[in-house]
């Protein structure tokens, strides 16, 4: 359950319970975030490691154990003793943060598609896994965001309380996250080459050079994470709406998106993934334009948020399927499939987009004259906040719409799948011993 994230609550712990100065958050997590970002260029190495893996458990399945490592280190991050010196506490939290994000989360980004295509055989199964399978994590995350602050106020009143609270969350979620490893095996090989034929760095270079379609998906992922991590909502509701407490109403509309996940599989059978994503992008753009004209009107802002969230569903649900398409294209072109490396390229785009989005807002409102201590905010800063909440992300999604127009591989996919299946069947006929490796 990597969708649940307790790390944002670290500041309350550091400044209140662990008795480190508030500045410790920047001291610990500033370098940690830099290291997290510095690992981004090495996302493809994580994918390369997964792609080269051959164990009795399979290729992608062994890395499910990273779920346990991620939650263990998350608990340890919140278990720093107030008796330790500031330097030791800072070093401890810094190390745990880096292990969670730069190691375990990175490997989980790389293994998912590798595991999926070797455990399930058909496109319908992939669709069901990425739609119906996403409902439980979404509902769990929704419940967590409501319940955790309440539990924090009641339990996290001491260092031991913080450790106990995170443990209560970490143990069941780690166990739940490992159910897939325990119940679903990799049952078949999907590549028409020997399972013992090792992947080389040259293979990585080949797909990065010759598969342009993965970069189209990367652009969409980068923009979505850029916009999601801008963090402009607090500014908007503080200075435009005038009541930051109303921001919680936008979270409520997210629950309305869940019914879309039930009707999504039948829709995918009738429309191409490219068209669905482009339709989603247009829906998001309409929502962002409504944000621009909404001002402080909560009805319009909730409509805009609903359209924006609904528009994000296709790319969120279909990203893994596009990665599988890219892997099929690789195989069709005589290259290695490399689902792990392809997933890591998308993970790299996600990290870069998230980090740039956060930095971009600070730079732009600073240039516009934003001053938190000012009695009256300059009109230029107010206008910039409105633009960052609406037209600027809208312009970025227009770029995604244009980029998706070049995603032409889907029209060739029936022939690609047919040719690949014939090649695999011929290989397995000659090497039947590799079928279940």
SVG drawing of the C-alpha trace seen along z (x, -y; Angstrom):
<svg xmlns="http://www.w3.org/2000/svg" viewBox="-22 -46 48 74">
<polyline fill="none" stroke="black" stroke-width="0.4" points="0.0,0.0 2.4,-2.6 -0.5,-5.1 -0.6,-5.9 1.9,-8.5 2.5,-9.6 5.7,-11.4 4.0,-14.8 3.2,-14.7 6.9,-14.7 6.9,-18.4 4.4,-18.1 6.5,-15.4 9.8,-17.1 8.6,-20.5 6.3,-19.3 7.1,-15.8 10.7,-15.1 11.6,-18.6 13.8,-19.4 13.5,-22.9 11.1,-23.4 14.2,-24.1 15.1,-20.4 12.5,-19.6 14.5,-21.5 17.8,-20.2 16.7,-16.6 14.5,-16.6 16.1,-19.3 19.1,-17.1 16.9,-14.0 14.7,-15.5 17.9,-16.5 19.1,-12.9 15.7,-11.7 15.9,-13.9 19.5,-12.9 18.4,-9.3 16.0,-10.2 18.5,-9.9 19.2,-6.4 15.6,-5.3 16.5,-3.4 19.2,-1.6 16.4,-0.4 14.5,0.8 17.6,2.4 18.1,4.3 14.5,5.6 14.8,6.5 17.9,8.6 16.4,10.4 15.8,14.2 14.9,16.0 12.7,18.9 10.1,16.3 10.2,14.6 11.5,11.4 9.4,8.6 7.7,10.5 10.7,10.5 10.8,6.7 7.4,6.7 9.4,7.2 10.3,3.5 6.8,2.8 8.0,4.2 11.2,2.2 9.3,-1.0 6.9,-0.6 9.6,0.5 11.7,-2.5 8.7,-4.8 8.0,-3.5 11.7,-3.9 11.6,-7.5 8.9,-8.3 10.7,-6.4 13.6,-8.8 14.2,-9.2 14.0,-12.7 17.0,-11.7 19.2,-11.6 21.2,-14.7 20.0,-16.9 22.7,-15.6 21.9,-12.0 18.2,-12.6 18.7,-14.5 21.0,-11.8 18.6,-9.0 15.5,-10.7 17.5,-11.7 18.7,-8.1 15.2,-6.6 13.7,-9.2 16.2,-8.3 15.6,-4.6 11.9,-5.0 11.9,-7.3 15.2,-6.8 15.4,-3.0 12.2,-1.1 9.7,-3.4 12.0,-3.6 12.2,0.2 8.4,0.5 8.0,-1.9 10.2,0.4 8.8,3.8 5.0,3.3 4.6,3.9 7.3,6.6 5.3,8.5 1.9,7.8 2.6,9.1 4.1,12.4 1.3,13.0 -1.6,12.2 -1.9,13.0 -4.6,10.8 -5.3,7.1 -8.7,7.5 -6.9,8.8 -4.5,5.8 -7.4,3.4 -9.3,5.0 -6.1,4.9 -5.5,1.2 -9.1,0.1 -11.0,2.4 -7.7,3.0 -7.2,-0.7 -10.4,-1.2 -9.3,0.4 -6.1,-1.8 -8.1,-4.9 -10.7,-4.2 -8.0,-3.4 -6.1,-6.6 -9.4,-8.6 -10.2,-7.0 -6.6,-7.5 -6.6,-11.3 -9.7,-11.6 -8.8,-9.4 -5.1,-10.0 -5.3,-13.7 -7.9,-12.6 -5.8,-9.7 -2.7,-11.9 -4.4,-14.4 -5.4,-11.5 -2.4,-9.2 0.6,-11.1 1.1,-13.2 4.5,-11.8 7.5,-10.2 6.2,-6.7 2.7,-7.8 4.1,-8.7 5.9,-5.5 2.9,-3.5 0.5,-5.3 2.7,-4.8 3.3,-1.1 -0.5,-0.6 -0.7,-1.8 2.5,-0.3 2.0,3.3 -1.4,4.0 -0.7,2.0 2.6,3.9 0.9,7.2 -1.9,6.2 0.6,5.0 2.3,8.4 -0.9,10.3 -0.1,10.0 3.3,11.6 1.8,14.4 -1.1,15.2 -0.1,14.3 2.8,16.0 4.6,15.2 3.4,18.1 4.8,17.5 7.5,15.9 6.4,13.2 9.6,12.8 10.6,14.9 14.2,15.3 15.9,17.5 15.3,16.7 19.0,17.1 19.9,14.4 21.0,11.5 20.0,7.9 22.8,5.5 23.2,1.7 23.3,1.7 19.7,3.0 18.7,0.1 20.3,-2.4 18.5,-0.8 15.0,-1.3 15.8,-4.8 17.0,-5.7 14.4,-4.0 11.1,-3.9 9.7,-7.5 6.3,-6.4 7.6,-6.1 8.6,-9.7 5.0,-10.7 3.8,-8.9 6.6,-10.5 5.5,-14.0 1.9,-13.3 3.2,-11.9 5.5,-14.8 2.8,-17.4 0.3,-15.6 2.7,-15.4 3.9,-19.0 0.4,-20.3 -0.5,-18.0 2.6,-19.0 2.3,-22.8 0.6,-23.2 -1.2,-26.3 -4.5,-25.4 -3.5,-26.9 -2.5,-30.2 -5.7,-30.3 -8.0,-29.7 -6.1,-32.0 -6.0,-35.0 -8.7,-34.5 -11.4,-32.6 -10.5,-34.1 -11.1,-30.9 -8.5,-28.2 -10.9,-25.9 -13.1,-25.6 -10.3,-23.8 -11.4,-20.5 -14.6,-20.6 -12.5,-20.0 -11.3,-16.7 -14.9,-15.5 -15.5,-15.7 -12.8,-13.1 -15.1,-10.4 -17.4,-11.1 -14.6,-9.8 -14.8,-6.2 -17.9,-5.3 -15.9,-6.1 -13.5,-3.3 -16.3,-0.7 -17.4,-1.8 -13.9,-2.3 -13.2,1.3 -16.2,1.4 -15.3,-2.0 -11.7,-0.9 -13.1,1.9 -14.9,-0.6 -12.4,-3.4 -8.6,-3.6 -6.4,-4.4 -5.1,-7.4 -8.6,-8.9 -9.6,-8.3 -6.5,-10.1 -7.0,-13.0 -10.7,-13.2 -9.5,-13.2 -7.0,-16.0 -9.8,-18.1 -12.0,-17.5 -9.2,-18.7 -8.7,-21.8 -12.4,-22.7 -12.1,-22.3 -9.1,-24.5 -10.8,-27.2 -13.7,-27.2 -11.2,-27.7 -10.0,-30.9 -13.5,-32.4 -14.7,-31.0 -13.0,-33.6 -14.3,-32.8 -17.5,-31.0 -17.3,-27.6 -19.9,-26.0 -17.8,-26.8 -14.6,-25.8 -16.1,-22.4 -17.3,-21.9 -13.8,-22.7 -12.2,-20.3 -14.6,-17.6 -13.8,-18.0 -10.1,-18.2 -10.1,-15.0 -12.3,-13.2 -10.0,-14.2 -7.0,-12.7 -8.6,-9.2 -7.7,-8.0 -4.0,-8.7 -3.8,-7.4 -5.6,-4.1 -4.0,-3.6 -0.3,-4.5 0.6,-0.9 -1.2,0.3 0.7,-2.2 4.0,-0.9 2.9,2.6 2.2,1.3 5.7,-0.2 7.2,3.2 5.3,5.0 6.6,2.4 10.1,3.1 9.7,6.8 8.2,6.3 11.1,4.2 13.6,6.9 14.6,5.2 14.2,6.5 10.8,5.8 12.3,4.0 9.1,3.3 11.2,2.4 13.2,-0.2 10.2,-1.6 8.4,-1.9 11.5,-3.6 11.5,-6.2 7.9,-7.1 8.9,-7.1 11.7,-9.5 9.2,-11.8 7.0,-11.6 9.8,-12.6 11.0,-15.5 7.5,-16.8 6.7,-16.7 9.9,-18.5 9.7,-21.1 6.0,-21.9 6.8,-22.7 9.8,-24.9 7.9,-26.6 5.2,-28.0 7.7,-29.5 9.6,-31.2 6.6,-32.6 4.8,-34.1 8.1,-35.5 8.6,-37.2 5.0,-38.5 5.7,-40.3 4.2,-37.8 5.0,-38.8 3.4,-36.7 4.0,-39.5 2.3,-42.2 -0.9,-43.7 -2.3,-43.9 -1.2,-41.4 -0.1,-43.2 -2.5,-42.8 0.4,-41.2 0.7,-38.4 -3.1,-37.9 -3.2,-37.6 -0.3,-35.1 -2.0,-32.9 -5.1,-32.9 -3.0,-32.0 -1.2,-29.2 -4.5,-27.8 -6.0,-27.8 -4.5,-29.0 -0.8,-28.0 -1.6,-24.3 -4.2,-24.5 -1.4,-25.5 0.7,-22.5 -2.2,-20.1 -2.5,-21.5 1.0,-20.3 0.0,-16.9 -3.0,-16.9 -0.7,-17.7 1.9,-15.1 -0.8,-12.3 -1.7,-13.1 1.6,-11.5 0.9,-8.3 0.3,-6.3 1.5,-2.9 -2.0,-1.8 -3.3,-1.6 -0.6,1.0 -1.1,2.9 -3.3,5.7 -0.6,6.6 2.1,6.2 0.4,8.5 -0.2,11.1 3.4,11.1 4.8,11.2 2.5,14.1 3.5,16.1 7.2,15.4 6.7,16.6 4.8,19.7 7.6,20.6 10.2,20.1 8.3,22.2 7.9,25.0 11.6,25.2 12.3,24.5 9.4,25.9 11.5,25.9 11.3,22.1 7.5,21.8 7.0,21.6 10.3,20.1"/>
</svg>
